[in-house]
Amino acid sequence: MNRFYAVAAAAAATLALTPAAGAQNTGRGYYAATPTAAPSKGNIVTRSTVWKCGDGVCVAGKATARDNIICELVVREVGTLTAFRANGAQFDADALAKCNTKAR
């Protein structure tokens, strides 16, 4: 039951930081992931990070894990990415390729 409250609190905090429209999402959130194919769901949860997806981009607020781990967690849910941004910095080609190896 405590895990539910922790996830709910993280979701509420993230939803307050990120808008629903994908075009606006690209400038908001600590993370921005651009999947190769549009995800079937508008909301995704990876561990305790809530992602809002729309218009081809998924965004999330800052998490406690390292950026590369967050990237690997999101590719497990949405598949390979064409781009990943953390705190305004784009992953380079090598970092993105390594992250994409974790895609299902």
C-alpha positions in Angstrom: 0.0 0.0 0.0 2.9 2.4 0.8 4.3 1.8 -2.7 1.0 2.9 -4.2 1.1 6.2 -2.3 4.7 6.8 -3.4 3.8 6.2 -7.0 0.7 8.4 -6.7 2.8 11.2 -5.1 5.4 11.0 -7.9 2.6 11.0 -10.5 1.0 14.1 -9.0 4.3 15.9 -8.8 5.1 15.1 -12.4 1.7 15.9 -13.7 1.9 19.3 -12.1 5.2 19.9 -14.0 4.3 18.6 -17.5 1.5 19.6 -19.8 -0.5 17.1 -21.8 0.1 18.4 -25.4 3.2 16.9 -27.0 4.3 20.0 -28.8 4.5 21.8 -25.5 6.2 18.7 -23.9 9.4 19.2 -25.9 10.3 22.3 -23.8 9.1 20.9 -20.5 10.2 18.2 -18.2 13.7 17.2 -17.2 13.6 14.2 -19.6 12.3 14.0 -23.2 12.3 10.8 -25.1 11.4 10.5 -28.8 10.3 7.0 -29.6 10.8 5.6 -33.1 7.1 4.6 -33.1 4.4 6.5 -31.2 3.5 4.7 -27.9 0.1 3.2 -27.6 -0.4 4.8 -24.2 -0.5 8.5 -23.2 0.9 7.8 -19.8 3.8 5.4 -18.9 5.3 4.7 -15.5 8.9 3.4 -15.2 9.7 2.6 -11.6 8.5 5.8 -9.9 8.8 8.1 -12.9 5.6 9.1 -14.7 5.9 9.9 -18.4 3.4 11.9 -20.4 3.4 11.1 -24.1 1.9 13.0 -27.0 2.8 14.1 -30.5 5.7 11.7 -30.7 7.5 12.8 -27.5 7.4 11.5 -23.9 8.5 13.8 -21.1 9.0 13.3 -17.4 10.2 15.2 -14.3 13.6 14.6 -12.7 14.1 11.1 -11.2 16.6 9.9 -8.6 18.4 7.4 -11.0 21.2 8.3 -13.4 20.2 9.7 -16.8 21.4 6.6 -18.7 19.3 4.3 -16.4 16.2 6.5 -17.0 16.8 6.2 -20.7 17.1 2.4 -20.5 13.9 2.2 -18.4 11.8 4.2 -20.9 13.1 2.2 -24.0 11.8 -1.0 -22.2 8.3 0.6 -22.3 8.2 2.4 -25.6 10.8 0.7 -27.8 13.8 2.3 -29.5 14.4 6.0 -29.4 15.5 8.5 -32.0 16.5 11.0 -29.4 16.8 11.4 -25.6 17.3 14.6 -23.7 18.1 15.0 -20.0 18.3 18.4 -18.3 18.5 20.1 -21.7 21.4 18.0 -23.0 20.8 15.5 -25.9 22.4 12.1 -25.6 25.1 11.6 -28.3 24.8 8.8 -30.9 26.9 6.4 -28.8 24.9 6.9 -25.6 21.6 6.7 -27.5 22.7 3.4 -29.2 23.7 1.9 -25.8 20.4 2.9 -24.4 18.5 1.4 -27.3 20.1 -2.0 -26.7 17.7 -2.3 -23.7 14.6 -2.0 -25.9 12.2 -4.9 -26.0 
